[in-house]
Amino acid sequence: MEKVRVALSSDFVLPDGKPAFPSFDLAALDADPRIDWGYVPVRDGRIAAADMAGVDALILLAGRFDAGSFPRDDKLALVARFGVGYDNVDVRACSANDVALVITPSGVRRPVAVAIMTFVLALSGNLLVKDRLTRAGPEGWARRGGHMGIGLVGRTLGSVGMGNIGAELFRMAAPFGMSFVAHDPLADPAVARELGVELVSLDDVFRRSDFVCVNCPLSDETRGLVNAARLALMKPTAFLINTARGPIVDQAALTAALTEGRIAGAGLDVFEREPSDASDPLFRLENVIVTPHSLCWTDQCFADIGAADIRAVQAVIDGHVPEGIVNRDITGNERWLAKLAGYRP
Ligand SMILES: NC(=O)c1ccc[n+]([C@@H]2O[C@H](COP(=O)([O-])OP(=O)(O)OC[C@H]3O[C@@H](n4cnc5c(N)ncnc54)[C@H](O)[C@@H]3O)[C@@H](O)[C@H]2O)c1
């Protein structure tokens, strides 16, 4: 039987030949006798149709996959993005070319929730401030009483968005004895009940929370959602945590609120501009903890993302609909379903 051709974008290999993500275990591809796999070049930042000839499934890192990337042979059935963002893929062109696009929510769910809890614990315990006090010697130790942390029992953890990551955050925070509030226009009340989350208005998340966590996607609707007016609703003792996307927060308004002590602090993994500018006044503030859009990056995160992509490839060549489909319309597309059926023994 002809083998199924699986391609990985060449940006999975660093210029020195080493893997970009060593914990992405490719052994499952090697071990599958149905699969013949290799790399397709990313040239000038994108993948060209000519390099995709004969490929059944692509595992894609950062290279662009656009309307000009689809090969004419019409074999391609799957593009599996390594991660959950897909701004580098033309989704409509995928549907038009009878190709499913999948992402890997299961791979980031736990790691991003852990990253948010890391911010909650570090901010509530004044972790970075105390780190600096200790390094300052006796003079720093003498000042430790002025940096009391806050306990979490009975405090309110709030989330803007209760999807994949927001729900996992509440699951993970359950033993801390906090109250939970969330706003999500698509929230399932049954899930909220099960997680012990009170669904409230967007403004009430800001009013009531001791920690406001941003867990919604960036869209026209959510751009600038955390603006000066919403920050003004927050308690002066509350913290803002953004691990979603930078432009959801008006960074200048946040910097002003933090500088003037109108809120207690912030934990930020994402920024309006990335990479961020070292001279941004935000980075001179003591009540802010920042990480370069990578707090969730761990060996297990990348291992799980890679494993989810390989599972999607294997689902397709078993003739099944894979998990994590972005272009849901594809599941009603007869030509794509015929591609799936063609893989079945
Ligand atoms: N920092 C990182 O490394 C990292 C990694 C993965 C994901 N993310 C980001 O985390 C965010 C959440 O990801 P997810 O996997 O949970 O996505 P998801 O799609 O599963 O959940 C997002 C939820 O937000 C809700 N939502 C949409 N508009 C809203 C609004 N106006 N107000 C309130 N809720 C709204 C949706 O209904 C959905 O339930 C995304 O922005 C994603 O890009 C960041």
The ligand as an SDF file (V2000), in Angstrom:
LIG
                    3D

 44 48  0  0  0  0  0  0  0  0999 V2000
    0.2490   33.0790   26.5010 N   0  0  0  0  0  0  0  0  0  0  0  0
    0.2550   32.0100   25.7490 C   0  0  0  0  0  0  0  0  0  0  0  0
    1.2940   31.4150   25.4810 O   0  0  0  0  0  0  0  0  0  0  0  0
   -1.0500   31.4680   25.2220 C   0  0  0  0  0  0  0  0  0  0  0  0
   -1.1190   30.1250   24.8240 C   0  0  0  0  0  0  0  0  0  0  0  0
   -2.3430   29.6290   24.3660 C   0  0  0  0  0  0  0  0  0  0  0  0
   -3.4530   30.4550   24.2740 C   0  0  0  0  0  0  0  0  0  0  0  0
   -3.3420   31.7630   24.6390 N   0  0  0  0  0  0  0  0  0  0  0  0
   -4.5000   32.6500   24.5530 C   0  0  0  0  0  0  0  0  0  0  0  0
   -5.3870   32.3760   25.6220 O   0  0  0  0  0  0  0  0  0  0  0  0
   -6.7020   32.8200   25.2680 C   0  0  0  0  0  0  0  0  0  0  0  0
   -7.7420   31.7650   25.6330 C   0  0  0  0  0  0  0  0  0  0  0  0
   -7.4870   30.5730   24.9130 O   0  0  0  0  0  0  0  0  0  0  0  0
   -8.5060   29.3340   24.9980 P   0  0  0  0  0  0  0  0  0  0  0  0
   -7.7670   28.1530   24.4620 O   0  0  0  0  0  0  0  0  0  0  0  0
   -9.1130   29.2410   26.3350 O   0  0  0  0  0  0  0  0  0  0  0  0
   -9.5990   29.7950   23.9490 O   0  0  0  0  0  0  0  0  0  0  0  0
  -11.1230   29.2980   23.8480 P   0  0  0  0  0  0  0  0  0  0  0  0
  -11.5670   29.6970   22.4890 O   0  0  0  0  0  0  0  0  0  0  0  0
  -11.2600   27.8590   24.2620 O   0  0  0  0  0  0  0  0  0  0  0  0
  -11.8840   30.1660   24.9620 O   0  0  0  0  0  0  0  0  0  0  0  0
  -12.0590   31.5280   24.8330 C   0  0  0  0  0  0  0  0  0  0  0  0
  -13.3930   31.8860   25.4580 C   0  0  0  0  0  0  0  0  0  0  0  0
  -13.5340   33.3160   25.3980 O   0  0  0  0  0  0  0  0  0  0  0  0
  -14.8960   33.5840   25.1860 C   0  0  0  0  0  0  0  0  0  0  0  0
  -15.1000   34.9470   24.7030 N   0  0  0  0  0  0  0  0  0  0  0  0
  -15.1400   35.4050   23.4290 C   0  0  0  0  0  0  0  0  0  0  0  0
  -15.4020   36.7210   23.4200 N   0  0  0  0  0  0  0  0  0  0  0  0
  -15.5360   37.1010   24.7040 C   0  0  0  0  0  0  0  0  0  0  0  0
  -15.8330   38.3350   25.3240 C   0  0  0  0  0  0  0  0  0  0  0  0
  -16.0550   39.4620   24.6120 N   0  0  0  0  0  0  0  0  0  0  0  0
  -15.8970   38.3760   26.6670 N   0  0  0  0  0  0  0  0  0  0  0  0
  -15.7080   37.2700   27.4130 C   0  0  0  0  0  0  0  0  0  0  0  0
  -15.4330   36.0530   26.8700 N   0  0  0  0  0  0  0  0  0  0  0  0
  -15.3510   35.9760   25.5300 C   0  0  0  0  0  0  0  0  0  0  0  0
  -15.3400   32.5180   24.2050 C   0  0  0  0  0  0  0  0  0  0  0  0
  -16.7520   32.3520   24.2450 O   0  0  0  0  0  0  0  0  0  0  0  0
  -14.5850   31.2880   24.7110 C   0  0  0  0  0  0  0  0  0  0  0  0
  -15.3650   30.5040   25.5930 O   0  0  0  0  0  0  0  0  0  0  0  0
   -6.6360   33.1660   23.7880 C   0  0  0  0  0  0  0  0  0  0  0  0
   -6.4840   34.5650   23.6550 O   0  0  0  0  0  0  0  0  0  0  0  0
   -5.3660   32.4960   23.3220 C   0  0  0  0  0  0  0  0  0  0  0  0
   -4.8190   33.1710   22.2070 O   0  0  0  0  0  0  0  0  0  0  0  0
   -2.1680   32.2740   25.1030 C   0  0  0  0  0  0  0  0  0  0  0  0
  1  2  1  0
  2  3  2  0
  2  4  1  0
  4  5  1  0
  4 44  2  0
  5  6  2  0
  6  7  1  0
  7  8  2  0
  8  9  1  0
  8 44  1  0
  9 10  1  0
  9 42  1  0
 10 11  1  0
 11 12  1  0
 11 40  1  0
 12 13  1  0
 13 14  1  0
 14 15  2  0
 14 16  1  0
 14 17  1  0
 17 18  1  0
 18 19  2  0
 18 20  1  0
 18 21  1  0
 21 22  1  0
 22 23  1  0
 23 24  1  0
 23 38  1  0
 24 25  1  0
 25 26  1  0
 25 36  1  0
 26 27  1  0
 26 35  1  0
 27 28  2  0
 28 29  1  0
 29 30  1  0
 29 35  2  0
 30 31  1  0
 30 32  2  0
 32 33  1  0
 33 34  2  0
 34 35  1  0
 36 37  1  0
 36 38  1  0
 38 39  1  0
 40 41  1  0
 40 42  1  0
 42 43  1  0
M  CHG  2   8   1  16  -1
M  END
$$$$
